């Protein structure tokens, strides 16, 4: 059986929406043990098993591997760095060891490779402030060692999750609807874009000949406070949450991380910021 694209990490926000938008060209693999109804039919990843990885690549002979698999829970990564590195680094190491030479690798990374306040393009040196961010930097280094591979750094993807509770949009909606305590970090600014726009750009990059590292930027960085106000109003929900400074939080939080691009081609065009877009389709229920 031969398929053009494999997707590892189909239960991430981006991965889930890549699978949703490109069902005819992407074979999705989800995190092991995920029993959410909408992804239950997808095979689970077994990246701790080198033989399983070899078998999958032999079976599908992929032209492209879209690697979106990672644990991105910053507090959990801080509490258990070994677990974070096992998933974010060593799983990738095993995958790279088995990946056929002819398969193009597209690794989706994160703006968490940066941590200070500033605007960062592809030439900016990483400066992570968390275990999660450092694990992403190590993973990127592994990818850079493989010729013709591409690292795509993204900001905050806003859109539906498989279970209706994860990702910024569904987390905010779920907690508000269920009257659960909700804390928004007041001094965190991110390049927040609709996940549909992000998925389309990622797929275009995957199909291109681009290699090295590329950033997907937004027209402007927005604060978590502004974003929460905007999304709750668009959802028709009460604007009700508590705010704290990043320095009041127990785990490291990004400050103002504004992804930029040093390139001038079509892939460098900023995507519309969520708060400047008229997108509506992603505000509905999926799970």
Secondary structure, DSSP 8 states (H G I E B T S, - for coil): ---SEEEE-TTSHHHHHHHHH-TTTEEEEE-TT---GGGTTSEE--TT-HHHHHHHHHHH--SEEEE------HHHHHH-HHHHHIIIIIHHHHHHHHS-TTSEEEEEEEGGG--SSEEE-TTS-----SHHHHHHHHHHHHHHTSTT-EEEEE-EEES--SSSSSHHHHHHHHHHHTT---EEETT-EE-EEEHHHHHHHHHHHHHS---EEEE--BSS-EEHHHHHHHHHHHHT-----EEE-GGGSSS----BEEE--S--SGGGS-B-BGGG----GGGS---
